[in-house]
Amino acid sequence: GILAMQDANELAALLEKEGAFDDAGRPDLSSLRAAEGAMLARKQEFHAEKQQRARGTCAQVAERGRGPTEWPFELDDLGLPGWKLGLARLLLPRVAALTNAWYRWDEWRLGRG
């Protein structure tokens, strides 16, 4: 998604430059190959972060017997400090009620509810 779009934008900028194509209409591959290294490094960094998150989820499943988004999910699972946890317990039900009301209104407005 985002990495592909970033790569596409960089490649487009390279192809727009003066001298990006020779007289026969073929692209200058040296500039494209130079950009390829940076793109691959970004992809590897993203992949390493993704694997780290997956390892954290596996550790959480082993520790708790369930994943981070599996129910029953409790606010205590977030590991928030005391005051933030209290604030979350106070605000989240109200935000949920407001969101549900907006959804019901939108469904009514669109004639689906």
N, C-alpha and C positions, 0 to 999 in steps of 0.2 A: 503494500500500500504506500505508505509515506516514503519509505526508502526508494521504491521504484519511481515515484513521482520526482523525488529529489534527483535521482540519477537521470531521468528523462530531461529535466530542466537543464542540468549541467551539460548533457550531450547536445541538447538543442542550442545552447549558448556556443558550444564549440563549433557546431555545424553552421551557425550563422556568421562566424568570423570570416573576414576576408582571407582568402587563401585556403579555406577548409577543403576545397575541391580542386583537383588539377584540371588541365584543359580538356581531358577526356570525360570529365564529370565524375571521376572516382574520388572518394573521400581520402583525406590525409590521415592514414591510420596511426601515425606516430602520436598525434595529439589525442586521439581516441584511446590508444593503449596507455598513455600516460594518465589519463583520467580514470582508467579502469582500476588502477591500484588503489586510489582513494575510495572508489565505490566498493571494492571488495573489502577493504579495511572496515568501512562502516557496516557492511553486512556481517562481518565476523564479530564485530563488537556487539551488534544487536543480537546475534545468535547466542553469544556467550551470556548476555543478560537474560535472555529467554530461558536458557538452560539453568541458570542460577535460580530463577523464579520457580521453575519446575522442580528443582531439587528442594527448595523451601516448602513447596506444597507437599512433596513426598514425605518430608520430615514431619510436617504437621499432621499428615494422615497417620503416620506411624505413632506419633505422640498422642494424638487425640482420638484416633480411630475414624476421623472424617476430614474432609478437605475444608479450605477456607470459606467456600461459598455453599457448602452443603448444610442443610437444615438438620437439627435445630441450630441456628446461628444465634449467638448471643453477643451483646455489646462487649462483654468481658473479653471475647475473643480478639477484639481489636487491640488490646494492650494499651489503652489510653490511660493517662494519669487520672487521678481521682476527680479533679474538677472538670476535666474534659468529658469524662464518662458521665458525670452527673448532668452536665449540660446536654450531652447527647440524649440521655434518657428523658430529659425535659422537652427537648425540641423535636426529636425525630417523630414521635407520634403526631405532633401537630403538623409537621411538614408532610407526613404521609396522608393525613386527612385532607390537607389542602390540595395535594396532588391528585388524590382520588376525586375530590370535588371538581377540580379543573377537567379531569378526564370525563366525568359524567356530563358536565356542561358541554364539552366539546362533542361528545357523542350525541347529545340532544340537539345541538346546533347543526350538526351534519345530518340529522334525521335518522340516526342509526340506533337511538336508544330510547 
